[in-house]
Every structure is written in structure tokens, then in C-alpha cells.
Amino acid sequence: MVLEVVVKAAFGAPHLLGDCPFSQRVLLTLEEKKVPYKLHLINLSDKPQWFTEVNPEGKVPVVKFDDKWVADSDVIVGIIEEKYPEPSLKTPAEFSSVGSKIFGSFVTFLKSKDPNDGSEQALLTELKAFDEHLKGPYIAGEKVTAADLSLAPKLYHLKVALGHFKKWTVPADLTHYHKYTELLFSRESFAKTAPAEEKYVIAGWEPKVNP
């Protein structure tokens, strides 16, 4: 059975995979579990009628399970784990919130126009705590889990967007962090599901950074 999966198309390139980290999280899960799927790429600024009919909120990702379209990456990943339990990607409960505040801190710092508002320090605090946790190589130890697949696309956005808009990089002394991202970004599943080019990630953040 091939799952139908709706994700964001690239900005200005409707035939290419877009930059939505939540969509990529779902695709990463499917790739890691070797679940066959059919991709529908949606231009979010010109949504086709069939898509708004099955998904009135118009958000991605959306996956069709047993003739029912389901939205929200948290819910989707949970259903995939249930329906396709092998290999297990369940994150042990004690690790489920590790790194969960990084993305919010990144977005706040990215949008900030005030260098003294503490947003850079808040992000650094989260990154340092994450680096200290990583003994690894993954969040829960030797095996990749759902927590890693949720975080990987967000850390890619952090790297690309902060590098472009703020000429900012994660400090080199956070060595566990750098090894971790290198490991995740080099996985076959990541290479297959990442945005086609960095410019599409930048285009996605542009209106949020410079509204």
C-alpha cells in the first residue's frame, strides 16, 4: 500500500520539494521505515481546489490513511509508528523533550532586529544544553529515533537561515552538536527529503524576517 503524502513545493519551483521542516519530518519517518509513498507537491500560495476540499485549513503535511486525510506532523508520525512498527523510531519518554526549545529560540533570534534583546543568548543557552546532553551519537543513544527526525530539519533551517540573514553560525566549541548535525544531514533519508537547494529555505524565511 502506497501512502499519499502532501507537502510544500519549493518557492518558485512547483516541481521541487519545498522547505517545510514539518513535511520533511514526515518524509524522513517514511524513508527510515522504508514505507512506499506518493508525493503531491503543493504551491501554498496557489492551492489546488482538491487540496482545500480535503484539507480546509490548507496546512501541510497531510497524509492519507485508509481513505482519510490526516494533518499535523505529530499525529501523522504517531500513526506511521503504529501502522509500521518496524524499525521502531519511538523515543524513550525521558528523551522526548530534549532539544524541543531550540526551534522556537532560533525563530525568535532570526526575526529579532535588536541585538540587545537577549534572543541570541537564549538560543545559545538551548544549544549548549543540547550539546551537553549529546553523548550519542543520537538523542536517545545509539539509534536514531523520532526525536532526531523531528529536530534534523529544524537544525538545517537554523544553519541555513541564520547563516544567510545574520551571518551567524553555531559556535565551533559545541563539538557534540556539530558531529550530531553532520551525522543527521549525511543520512540517506535526509539527502532524499531535504529542500532541493538552500535558496528555497532562504526564500521561505524571507517574508518572516523582512515582512
SULLIN-V394005 format. One record per residue. N is the residue number from 1. RES is the residue in one letter. PHI is phi in whole degrees, 0 to 359 (* if undefined). Layout:
BEGIN
N_RES_PHI, N_RES_PHI
END
This chain:
BEGIN
1_M_*, 2_V_263, 3_L_280, 4_E_267, 5_V_232, 6_V_254, 7_V_225, 8_K_284, 9_A_277, 10_A_292, 11_F_296, 12_G_79, 13_A_219, 14_P_297, 15_H_266, 16_L_248, 17_L_297, 18_G_272, 19_D_252, 20_C_285, 21_P_294, 22_F_284, 23_S_295, 24_Q_297, 25_R_303, 26_V_294, 27_L_296, 28_L_301, 29_T_298, 30_L_295, 31_E_295, 32_E_295, 33_K_267, 34_K_58, 35_V_270, 36_P_291, 37_Y_212, 38_K_247, 39_L_265, 40_H_245, 41_L_266, 42_I_245, 43_N_280, 44_L_291, 45_S_267, 46_D_211, 47_K_287, 48_P_293, 49_Q_299, 50_W_300, 51_F_289, 52_T_291, 53_E_288, 54_V_276, 55_N_215, 56_P_304, 57_E_291, 58_G_74, 59_K_265, 60_V_241, 61_P_279, 62_V_224, 63_V_231, 64_K_265, 65_F_244, 66_D_49, 67_D_67, 68_K_238, 69_W_277, 70_V_239, 71_A_254, 72_D_81, 73_S_298, 74_D_300, 75_V_293, 76_I_300, 77_V_297, 78_G_297, 79_I_292, 80_I_300, 81_E_299, 82_E_291, 83_K_281, 84_Y_231, 85_P_290, 86_E_246, 87_P_289, 88_S_292, 89_L_245, 90_K_300, 91_T_268, 92_P_306, 93_A_309, 94_E_291, 95_F_252, 96_S_295, 97_S_257, 98_V_297, 99_G_78, 100_S_290, 101_K_264, 102_I_296, 103_F_297, 104_G_298, 105_S_293, 106_F_298, 107_V_297, 108_T_299, 109_F_294, 110_L_300, 111_K_278, 112_S_293, 113_K_253, 114_D_248, 115_P_295, 116_N_253, 117_D_273, 118_G_86, 119_S_290, 120_E_294, 121_Q_297, 122_A_298, 123_L_294, 124_L_301, 125_T_300, 126_E_295, 127_L_294, 128_K_294, 129_A_298, 130_F_294, 131_D_300, 132_E_292, 133_H_288, 134_L_291, 135_K_243, 136_G_62, 137_P_281, 138_Y_255, 139_I_303, 140_A_260, 141_G_119, 142_E_285, 143_K_254, 144_V_290, 145_T_227, 146_A_304, 147_A_298, 148_D_292, 149_L_288, 150_S_285, 151_L_280, 152_A_307, 153_P_296, 154_K_292, 155_L_289, 156_Y_293, 157_H_298, 158_L_303, 159_K_299, 160_V_289, 161_A_291, 162_L_290, 163_G_297, 164_H_282, 165_F_277, 166_K_237, 167_K_51, 168_W_244, 169_T_230, 170_V_294, 171_P_309, 172_A_297, 173_D_284, 174_L_274, 175_T_293, 176_H_297, 177_Y_300, 178_H_295, 179_K_295, 180_Y_297, 181_T_293, 182_E_299, 183_L_297, 184_L_293, 185_F_293, 186_S_266, 187_R_294, 188_E_302, 189_S_298, 190_F_289, 191_A_301, 192_K_284, 193_T_243, 194_A_287, 195_P_305, 196_A_305, 197_E_214, 198_E_300, 199_K_299, 200_Y_285, 201_V_293, 202_I_298, 203_A_298, 204_G_293, 205_W_271, 206_E_312, 207_P_292, 208_K_276, 209_V_277, 210_N_236, 211_P_292
END
